Amino acid sequence: MRIGELGRRVGVSTRTLRHYESLGLLPARRDTHGYRDYDDADERAVVEIRSLVALGFALEETRPFVECLRAGHAVGGSCPDSIAVYRAKLAEVDAWLARLHGVRTELQDQLHAALLARAPAPRCDLDPPEEP
């Protein structure tokens, strides 16, 4: 299939596919007329790239998954290099979550302090009466 058809099938622009090609994520096979030629394996690779990018992976981080598919594995995440990238990404997400939890706690504390500062102080029976 040509680049336009691949783009329509996977829902990306031809510019995106050319970018993947320039990064070496998508092979640059040409037919006898010089047109880019793609097959079902290329379609699977692009779908894998897009799903990983949607999860927050950088394009370079998708490389082991694409290589795993190209090696004939049914799942791009089943190879040792892919598993290592999964582990690294999970550690990164865990760090983000810890940071976000800290930010949430700080915001909660600041809100509580702001609400306390805003509320009028309760009257005590020992306070002198207010003058009219």
Biotite code that builds the C-alpha atoms (Angstrom):
import biotite.structure as struc

atoms = struc.array([
    struc.Atom([0.000, 0.000, 0.000], chain_id="A", res_id=1, res_name="MET", atom_name="CA", element="C"),
    struc.Atom([1.094, 3.568, -0.554], chain_id="A", res_id=2, res_name="ARG", atom_name="CA", element="C"),
    struc.Atom([1.705, 6.176, 2.107], chain_id="A", res_id=3, res_name="ILE", atom_name="CA", element="C"),
    struc.Atom([-1.708, 7.841, 1.738], chain_id="A", res_id=4, res_name="GLY", atom_name="CA", element="C"),
    struc.Atom([-3.565, 4.573, 2.219], chain_id="A", res_id=5, res_name="GLU", atom_name="CA", element="C"),
    struc.Atom([-1.476, 3.663, 5.261], chain_id="A", res_id=6, res_name="LEU", atom_name="CA", element="C"),
    struc.Atom([-2.139, 7.092, 6.728], chain_id="A", res_id=7, res_name="GLY", atom_name="CA", element="C"),
    struc.Atom([-5.907, 6.692, 6.224], chain_id="A", res_id=8, res_name="ARG", atom_name="CA", element="C"),
    struc.Atom([-5.901, 3.204, 7.740], chain_id="A", res_id=9, res_name="ARG", atom_name="CA", element="C"),
    struc.Atom([-4.104, 4.238, 10.917], chain_id="A", res_id=10, res_name="VAL", atom_name="CA", element="C"),
    struc.Atom([-5.437, 7.791, 11.171], chain_id="A", res_id=11, res_name="GLY", atom_name="CA", element="C"),
    struc.Atom([-2.208, 9.754, 10.790], chain_id="A", res_id=12, res_name="VAL", atom_name="CA", element="C"),
    struc.Atom([-0.912, 12.197, 8.215], chain_id="A", res_id=13, res_name="SER", atom_name="CA", element="C"),
    struc.Atom([1.591, 11.309, 5.545], chain_id="A", res_id=14, res_name="THR", atom_name="CA", element="C"),
    struc.Atom([3.871, 13.880, 7.161], chain_id="A", res_id=15, res_name="ARG", atom_name="CA", element="C"),
    struc.Atom([3.795, 11.837, 10.387], chain_id="A", res_id=16, res_name="THR", atom_name="CA", element="C"),
    struc.Atom([4.641, 8.667, 8.481], chain_id="A", res_id=17, res_name="LEU", atom_name="CA", element="C"),
    struc.Atom([7.560, 10.407, 6.763], chain_id="A", res_id=18, res_name="ARG", atom_name="CA", element="C"),
    struc.Atom([8.754, 11.564, 10.196], chain_id="A", res_id=19, res_name="HIS", atom_name="CA", element="C"),
    struc.Atom([8.648, 7.980, 11.489], chain_id="A", res_id=20, res_name="TYR", atom_name="CA", element="C"),
    struc.Atom([10.622, 6.964, 8.401], chain_id="A", res_id=21, res_name="GLU", atom_name="CA", element="C"),
    struc.Atom([13.235, 9.670, 9.050], chain_id="A", res_id=22, res_name="SER", atom_name="CA", element="C"),
    struc.Atom([13.660, 8.321, 12.602], chain_id="A", res_id=23, res_name="LEU", atom_name="CA", element="C"),
    struc.Atom([14.098, 4.780, 11.313], chain_id="A", res_id=24, res_name="GLY", atom_name="CA", element="C"),
    struc.Atom([10.877, 3.557, 12.938], chain_id="A", res_id=25, res_name="LEU", atom_name="CA", element="C"),
    struc.Atom([9.254, 2.801, 9.592], chain_id="A", res_id=26, res_name="LEU", atom_name="CA", element="C"),
    struc.Atom([11.238, 1.235, 6.733], chain_id="A", res_id=27, res_name="PRO", atom_name="CA", element="C"),
    struc.Atom([11.579, 3.193, 3.517], chain_id="A", res_id=28, res_name="ALA", atom_name="CA", element="C"),
    struc.Atom([10.836, 0.530, 0.912], chain_id="A", res_id=29, res_name="ARG", atom_name="CA", element="C"),
    struc.Atom([10.119, 1.794, -2.604], chain_id="A", res_id=30, res_name="ARG", atom_name="CA", element="C"),
    struc.Atom([8.221, 0.156, -5.435], chain_id="A", res_id=31, res_name="ASP", atom_name="CA", element="C"),
    struc.Atom([9.476, 0.099, -9.030], chain_id="A", res_id=32, res_name="THR", atom_name="CA", element="C"),
    struc.Atom([8.075, 3.596, -9.622], chain_id="A", res_id=33, res_name="HIS", atom_name="CA", element="C"),
    struc.Atom([9.794, 5.066, -6.555], chain_id="A", res_id=34, res_name="GLY", atom_name="CA", element="C"),
    struc.Atom([6.670, 5.282, -4.393], chain_id="A", res_id=35, res_name="TYR", atom_name="CA", element="C"),
    struc.Atom([6.851, 4.292, -0.747], chain_id="A", res_id=36, res_name="ARG", atom_name="CA", element="C"),
    struc.Atom([5.443, 0.807, -0.286], chain_id="A", res_id=37, res_name="ASP", atom_name="CA", element="C"),
    struc.Atom([4.019, -0.448, 3.015], chain_id="A", res_id=38, res_name="TYR", atom_name="CA", element="C"),
    struc.Atom([2.527, -3.732, 4.176], chain_id="A", res_id=39, res_name="ASP", atom_name="CA", element="C"),
    struc.Atom([0.427, -5.013, 7.092], chain_id="A", res_id=40, res_name="ASP", atom_name="CA", element="C"),
    struc.Atom([3.519, -5.266, 9.326], chain_id="A", res_id=41, res_name="ALA", atom_name="CA", element="C"),
    struc.Atom([4.128, -1.539, 8.795], chain_id="A", res_id=42, res_name="ASP", atom_name="CA", element="C"),
    struc.Atom([0.522, -0.844, 9.709], chain_id="A", res_id=43, res_name="GLU", atom_name="CA", element="C"),
    struc.Atom([0.916, -2.852, 12.940], chain_id="A", res_id=44, res_name="ARG", atom_name="CA", element="C"),
    struc.Atom([4.114, -0.936, 13.741], chain_id="A", res_id=45, res_name="ALA", atom_name="CA", element="C"),
    struc.Atom([2.417, 2.445, 13.291], chain_id="A", res_id=46, res_name="VAL", atom_name="CA", element="C"),
    struc.Atom([-0.552, 1.350, 15.422], chain_id="A", res_id=47, res_name="VAL", atom_name="CA", element="C"),
    struc.Atom([1.928, 0.262, 18.117], chain_id="A", res_id=48, res_name="GLU", atom_name="CA", element="C"),
    struc.Atom([3.769, 3.587, 17.935], chain_id="A", res_id=49, res_name="ILE", atom_name="CA", element="C"),
    struc.Atom([0.538, 5.585, 18.154], chain_id="A", res_id=50, res_name="ARG", atom_name="CA", element="C"),
    struc.Atom([-0.770, 3.604, 21.131], chain_id="A", res_id=51, res_name="SER", atom_name="CA", element="C"),
    struc.Atom([2.507, 4.033, 23.021], chain_id="A", res_id=52, res_name="LEU", atom_name="CA", element="C"),
    struc.Atom([2.697, 7.755, 22.234], chain_id="A", res_id=53, res_name="VAL", atom_name="CA", element="C"),
    struc.Atom([-0.883, 8.100, 23.519], chain_id="A", res_id=54, res_name="ALA", atom_name="CA", element="C"),
    struc.Atom([0.350, 6.617, 26.819], chain_id="A", res_id=55, res_name="LEU", atom_name="CA", element="C"),
    struc.Atom([3.087, 9.234, 27.068], chain_id="A", res_id=56, res_name="GLY", atom_name="CA", element="C"),
    struc.Atom([6.034, 7.442, 25.459], chain_id="A", res_id=57, res_name="PHE", atom_name="CA", element="C"),
    struc.Atom([8.489, 9.517, 23.439], chain_id="A", res_id=58, res_name="ALA", atom_name="CA", element="C"),
    struc.Atom([8.956, 8.335, 19.859], chain_id="A", res_id=59, res_name="LEU", atom_name="CA", element="C"),
    struc.Atom([12.448, 7.030, 20.598], chain_id="A", res_id=60, res_name="GLU", atom_name="CA", element="C"),
    struc.Atom([11.034, 4.951, 23.465], chain_id="A", res_id=61, res_name="GLU", atom_name="CA", element="C"),
    struc.Atom([8.814, 3.108, 20.961], chain_id="A", res_id=62, res_name="THR", atom_name="CA", element="C"),
    struc.Atom([11.792, 1.746, 19.028], chain_id="A", res_id=63, res_name="ARG", atom_name="CA", element="C"),
    struc.Atom([12.205, -1.513, 21.025], chain_id="A", res_id=64, res_name="PRO", atom_name="CA", element="C"),
    struc.Atom([8.495, -2.282, 20.576], chain_id="A", res_id=65, res_name="PHE", atom_name="CA", element="C"),
    struc.Atom([8.676, -1.756, 16.809], chain_id="A", res_id=66, res_name="VAL", atom_name="CA", element="C"),
    struc.Atom([11.838, -3.861, 16.595], chain_id="A", res_id=67, res_name="GLU", atom_name="CA", element="C"),
    struc.Atom([10.119, -6.601, 18.597], chain_id="A", res_id=68, res_name="CYS", atom_name="CA", element="C"),
    struc.Atom([7.223, -6.646, 16.121], chain_id="A", res_id=69, res_name="LEU", atom_name="CA", element="C"),
    struc.Atom([9.648, -6.633, 13.182], chain_id="A", res_id=70, res_name="ARG", atom_name="CA", element="C"),
    struc.Atom([11.406, -9.646, 14.725], chain_id="A", res_id=71, res_name="ALA", atom_name="CA", element="C"),
    struc.Atom([8.149, -11.572, 14.342], chain_id="A", res_id=72, res_name="GLY", atom_name="CA", element="C"),
    struc.Atom([6.700, -11.353, 17.831], chain_id="A", res_id=73, res_name="HIS", atom_name="CA", element="C"),
    struc.Atom([2.927, -11.069, 18.085], chain_id="A", res_id=74, res_name="ALA", atom_name="CA", element="C"),
    struc.Atom([3.182, -8.342, 20.732], chain_id="A", res_id=75, res_name="VAL", atom_name="CA", element="C"),
    struc.Atom([5.649, -5.457, 20.644], chain_id="A", res_id=76, res_name="GLY", atom_name="CA", element="C"),
    struc.Atom([6.029, -5.450, 24.404], chain_id="A", res_id=77, res_name="GLY", atom_name="CA", element="C"),
    struc.Atom([7.138, -9.053, 24.758], chain_id="A", res_id=78, res_name="SER", atom_name="CA", element="C"),
    struc.Atom([10.875, -8.592, 24.132], chain_id="A", res_id=79, res_name="CYS", atom_name="CA", element="C"),
    struc.Atom([13.427, -7.849, 26.888], chain_id="A", res_id=80, res_name="PRO", atom_name="CA", element="C"),
    struc.Atom([14.213, -4.341, 25.578], chain_id="A", res_id=81, res_name="ASP", atom_name="CA", element="C"),
    struc.Atom([10.504, -3.482, 25.479], chain_id="A", res_id=82, res_name="SER", atom_name="CA", element="C"),
    struc.Atom([10.004, -4.768, 29.010], chain_id="A", res_id=83, res_name="ILE", atom_name="CA", element="C"),
    struc.Atom([12.907, -2.591, 30.171], chain_id="A", res_id=84, res_name="ALA", atom_name="CA", element="C"),
    struc.Atom([11.236, 0.460, 28.609], chain_id="A", res_id=85, res_name="VAL", atom_name="CA", element="C"),
    struc.Atom([7.927, -0.454, 30.297], chain_id="A", res_id=86, res_name="TYR", atom_name="CA", element="C"),
    struc.Atom([9.732, -0.646, 33.646], chain_id="A", res_id=87, res_name="ARG", atom_name="CA", element="C"),
    struc.Atom([11.469, 2.686, 33.119], chain_id="A", res_id=88, res_name="ALA", atom_name="CA", element="C"),
    struc.Atom([8.191, 4.345, 32.109], chain_id="A", res_id=89, res_name="LYS", atom_name="CA", element="C"),
    struc.Atom([6.418, 2.919, 35.168], chain_id="A", res_id=90, res_name="LEU", atom_name="CA", element="C"),
    struc.Atom([9.173, 4.305, 37.417], chain_id="A", res_id=91, res_name="ALA", atom_name="CA", element="C"),
    struc.Atom([8.776, 7.682, 35.713], chain_id="A", res_id=92, res_name="GLU", atom_name="CA", element="C"),
    struc.Atom([4.991, 7.622, 36.238], chain_id="A", res_id=93, res_name="VAL", atom_name="CA", element="C"),
    struc.Atom([5.445, 6.614, 39.882], chain_id="A", res_id=94, res_name="ASP", atom_name="CA", element="C"),
    struc.Atom([7.751, 9.609, 40.378], chain_id="A", res_id=95, res_name="ALA", atom_name="CA", element="C"),
    struc.Atom([5.172, 11.919, 38.756], chain_id="A", res_id=96, res_name="TRP", atom_name="CA", element="C"),
    struc.Atom([2.453, 10.518, 40.997], chain_id="A", res_id=97, res_name="LEU", atom_name="CA", element="C"),
    struc.Atom([4.573, 11.049, 44.114], chain_id="A", res_id=98, res_name="ALA", atom_name="CA", element="C"),
    struc.Atom([5.259, 14.629, 43.051], chain_id="A", res_id=99, res_name="ARG", atom_name="CA", element="C"),
    struc.Atom([1.582, 15.245, 42.308], chain_id="A", res_id=100, res_name="LEU", atom_name="CA", element="C"),
    struc.Atom([0.618, 13.808, 45.678], chain_id="A", res_id=101, res_name="HIS", atom_name="CA", element="C"),
    struc.Atom([3.046, 16.220, 47.351], chain_id="A", res_id=102, res_name="GLY", atom_name="CA", element="C"),
    struc.Atom([1.637, 19.144, 45.363], chain_id="A", res_id=103, res_name="VAL", atom_name="CA", element="C"),
    struc.Atom([-1.913, 18.123, 46.304], chain_id="A", res_id=104, res_name="ARG", atom_name="CA", element="C"),
    struc.Atom([-1.019, 17.927, 49.991], chain_id="A", res_id=105, res_name="THR", atom_name="CA", element="C"),
    struc.Atom([0.613, 21.363, 49.868], chain_id="A", res_id=106, res_name="GLU", atom_name="CA", element="C"),
    struc.Atom([-2.403, 22.868, 48.084], chain_id="A", res_id=107, res_name="LEU", atom_name="CA", element="C"),
    struc.Atom([-4.734, 21.307, 50.623], chain_id="A", res_id=108, res_name="GLN", atom_name="CA", element="C"),
    struc.Atom([-2.662, 22.762, 53.499], chain_id="A", res_id=109, res_name="ASP", atom_name="CA", element="C"),
    struc.Atom([-2.599, 26.212, 51.908], chain_id="A", res_id=110, res_name="GLN", atom_name="CA", element="C"),
    struc.Atom([-6.356, 26.143, 51.311], chain_id="A", res_id=111, res_name="LEU", atom_name="CA", element="C"),
    struc.Atom([-6.958, 25.137, 54.914], chain_id="A", res_id=112, res_name="HIS", atom_name="CA", element="C"),
    struc.Atom([-4.696, 27.963, 56.166], chain_id="A", res_id=113, res_name="ALA", atom_name="CA", element="C"),
    struc.Atom([-6.425, 30.473, 53.863], chain_id="A", res_id=114, res_name="ALA", atom_name="CA", element="C"),
    struc.Atom([-9.863, 29.450, 55.102], chain_id="A", res_id=115, res_name="LEU", atom_name="CA", element="C"),
    struc.Atom([-8.757, 29.731, 58.733], chain_id="A", res_id=116, res_name="LEU", atom_name="CA", element="C"),
    struc.Atom([-7.304, 33.206, 58.124], chain_id="A", res_id=117, res_name="ALA", atom_name="CA", element="C"),
    struc.Atom([-10.498, 34.307, 56.416], chain_id="A", res_id=118, res_name="ARG", atom_name="CA", element="C"),
    struc.Atom([-12.933, 33.165, 59.105], chain_id="A", res_id=119, res_name="ALA", atom_name="CA", element="C"),
    struc.Atom([-13.707, 35.616, 61.920], chain_id="A", res_id=120, res_name="PRO", atom_name="CA", element="C"),
    struc.Atom([-12.230, 34.683, 65.278], chain_id="A", res_id=121, res_name="ALA", atom_name="CA", element="C"),
    struc.Atom([-14.794, 33.145, 67.637], chain_id="A", res_id=122, res_name="PRO", atom_name="CA", element="C"),
    struc.Atom([-15.934, 35.392, 70.511], chain_id="A", res_id=123, res_name="ARG", atom_name="CA", element="C"),
    struc.Atom([-15.024, 34.458, 74.033], chain_id="A", res_id=124, res_name="CYS", atom_name="CA", element="C"),
    struc.Atom([-17.303, 35.189, 76.963], chain_id="A", res_id=125, res_name="ASP", atom_name="CA", element="C"),
    struc.Atom([-14.351, 36.953, 78.652], chain_id="A", res_id=126, res_name="LEU", atom_name="CA", element="C"),
    struc.Atom([-13.994, 39.463, 75.826], chain_id="A", res_id=127, res_name="ASP", atom_name="CA", element="C"),
    struc.Atom([-15.275, 42.956, 76.712], chain_id="A", res_id=128, res_name="PRO", atom_name="CA", element="C"),
    struc.Atom([-18.571, 43.792, 75.048], chain_id="A", res_id=129, res_name="PRO", atom_name="CA", element="C"),
    struc.Atom([-18.365, 45.766, 71.852], chain_id="A", res_id=130, res_name="GLU", atom_name="CA", element="C"),
    struc.Atom([-19.312, 49.423, 72.134], chain_id="A", res_id=131, res_name="GLU", atom_name="CA", element="C"),
    struc.Atom([-22.104, 50.679, 69.948], chain_id="A", res_id=132, res_name="PRO", atom_name="CA", element="C"),
])
